[in-house]
Amino acid sequence: MALEKLKSKFMEAYEGRKTQFVPFDENDRFPYEKLSLAHKLESNTIFYFISMTCATCMRLVPELRRFNGNNRFILVTDGDQEETADMREYFGFEFPIYSYLEDYDEHFNVPVTPFVYVVNADGQVVEYGNGEQLDQIAQVLNSEGDTNAE
């Protein structure tokens, strides 16, 4: 099952113009290098963007534990290093977490939070969507044989 698509909503709102608020299209190159990942992408990877000031994001954060132990689930926050470390410790997260203090819109075409990109090993966007769809995110991870996404 695919993630809920937001593309038509954004394209309608911006009359088809490519703006900083429109997500990358499928097959576009995703600039994951800006995060200085500790490992290379080897298969489809989830980039999950949240904001520390987003009420929906903060409500969903405890539920992200379901992805513990999964290196293909990458959480990106706009919190500083200390906030990110505190979050990891408090929730016991065991997946990669990156702090990115620059503008999500400008660098990753993230129009809202929570937001998710699925990126293949070649760095191309496979799909994107609403970050509230945790069951669908787990299905994407499980479709590649990952048992750490329930």
C-alpha positions as CSV (number, residue, x, y, z in Angstrom):
1,M,0.0,0.0,0.0
2,A,1.4,3.4,-1.0
3,L,1.7,6.3,1.3
4,E,-1.0,8.9,1.1
5,K,0.0,11.2,-1.7
6,L,0.0,15.0,-1.1
7,K,1.3,16.0,-4.6
8,S,-2.1,16.9,-6.1
9,K,-2.9,19.1,-3.2
10,F,0.4,21.0,-3.5
11,M,0.2,21.2,-7.2
12,E,-3.3,22.6,-7.0
13,A,-2.4,25.1,-4.4
14,Y,0.7,26.3,-6.4
15,E,-0.9,26.0,-9.8
16,G,1.7,23.5,-10.9
17,R,4.6,25.7,-10.2
18,K,7.7,24.1,-8.8
19,T,8.3,26.0,-5.6
20,Q,10.2,25.4,-2.4
21,F,6.9,24.1,-0.9
22,V,6.3,21.3,-3.4
23,P,7.9,17.9,-2.6
24,F,10.5,16.4,-4.9
25,D,8.8,14.3,-7.6
26,E,9.2,10.6,-7.8
27,N,12.6,9.8,-9.4
28,D,14.0,13.2,-8.5
29,R,17.4,13.1,-6.7
30,F,17.0,13.4,-2.9
31,P,19.9,15.4,-1.4
32,Y,20.5,13.1,1.6
33,E,24.2,14.0,1.6
34,K,23.2,17.2,3.3
35,L,22.6,15.1,6.4
36,S,26.1,13.6,6.4
37,L,24.7,10.1,6.9
38,A,26.9,7.6,8.9
39,H,26.0,4.8,6.4
40,K,25.4,4.4,2.7
41,L,21.8,3.8,1.4
42,E,21.6,0.1,0.5
43,S,17.9,-0.2,-0.2
44,N,14.7,1.8,0.2
45,T,15.1,4.2,3.1
46,I,12.5,6.2,5.0
47,F,13.5,9.9,5.8
48,Y,11.0,11.0,8.4
49,F,10.9,14.8,9.0
50,I,9.5,16.3,12.2
51,S,9.5,19.7,13.7
52,M,9.9,20.2,17.5
53,T,7.2,22.9,17.3
54,C,4.6,20.7,15.5
55,A,1.9,19.4,17.8
56,T,1.1,16.5,15.5
57,C,4.8,15.5,15.3
58,M,5.2,15.5,19.1
59,R,2.1,13.4,19.4
60,L,3.5,10.8,17.0
61,V,7.1,10.8,18.4
62,P,6.4,8.1,21.1
63,E,5.0,5.8,18.4
64,L,8.2,5.9,16.4
65,R,9.7,3.3,18.8
66,R,8.1,0.7,16.5
67,F,11.0,1.4,14.1
68,N,13.7,0.7,16.8
69,G,16.7,-1.2,15.4
70,N,15.9,-0.2,11.8
71,N,18.7,1.6,10.0
72,R,16.4,2.2,7.1
73,F,14.2,4.5,9.2
74,I,16.0,7.9,9.6
75,L,14.4,10.6,11.8
76,V,15.3,14.2,10.9
77,T,14.4,16.9,13.4
78,D,14.8,20.6,13.5
79,G,15.9,20.4,17.1
80,D,19.5,21.1,18.1
81,Q,22.0,18.3,19.0
82,E,21.1,18.4,22.7
83,E,17.3,18.2,22.0
84,T,17.9,15.3,19.6
85,A,20.1,13.5,22.1
86,D,17.5,14.0,24.9
87,M,14.8,12.7,22.6
88,R,16.9,9.6,21.8
89,E,17.5,8.9,25.4
90,Y,14.0,9.6,26.7
91,F,12.2,7.5,24.1
92,G,15.0,4.9,23.8
93,F,15.2,5.3,20.1
94,E,17.5,2.8,18.3
95,F,17.5,4.2,14.8
96,P,19.4,7.0,13.1
97,I,18.4,10.5,14.2
98,Y,19.8,13.7,12.6
99,S,19.5,17.3,13.7
100,Y,19.1,19.7,10.7
101,L,18.7,23.3,11.8
102,E,18.5,24.8,8.4
103,D,15.2,25.3,6.5
104,Y,13.5,22.0,5.5
105,D,11.6,23.7,2.7
106,E,14.7,25.1,1.1
107,H,16.9,22.0,1.3
108,F,14.6,19.0,1.2
109,N,11.3,20.4,-0.3
110,V,9.5,19.4,2.9
111,P,6.2,21.3,2.7
112,V,4.7,20.3,6.1
113,T,5.6,18.2,9.1
114,P,5.5,15.3,9.7
115,F,6.5,14.4,6.2
116,V,8.2,11.3,4.8
117,Y,10.2,10.5,1.7
118,V,11.0,7.0,0.6
119,V,14.4,7.1,-1.2
120,N,16.0,4.2,-3.1
121,A,19.7,3.1,-2.9
122,D,20.5,5.4,-5.9
123,G,19.2,8.4,-3.9
124,Q,16.0,8.8,-6.0
125,V,12.6,9.6,-4.5
126,V,10.4,6.5,-4.7
127,E,7.4,8.1,-3.0
128,Y,6.5,10.7,-0.4
129,G,3.6,11.5,1.8
130,N,2.0,12.4,5.1
131,G,4.1,11.4,8.1
132,E,1.0,10.5,10.1
133,Q,0.8,7.2,8.0
134,L,2.9,5.1,10.4
135,D,1.2,1.8,9.4
136,Q,2.0,2.5,5.7
137,I,5.6,3.4,6.6
138,A,5.9,0.1,8.4
139,Q,4.5,-1.7,5.3
140,V,7.1,0.0,3.1
141,L,9.9,-1.3,5.4
142,N,8.3,-4.7,5.7
143,S,7.9,-5.0,2.0
144,E,11.7,-5.2,1.8
145,G,11.8,-8.0,4.4
146,D,12.4,-5.8,7.4
147,T,11.0,-7.4,10.6
148,N,11.8,-4.5,12.8
149,A,8.9,-2.4,11.6
150,E,5.7,-3.5,13.2
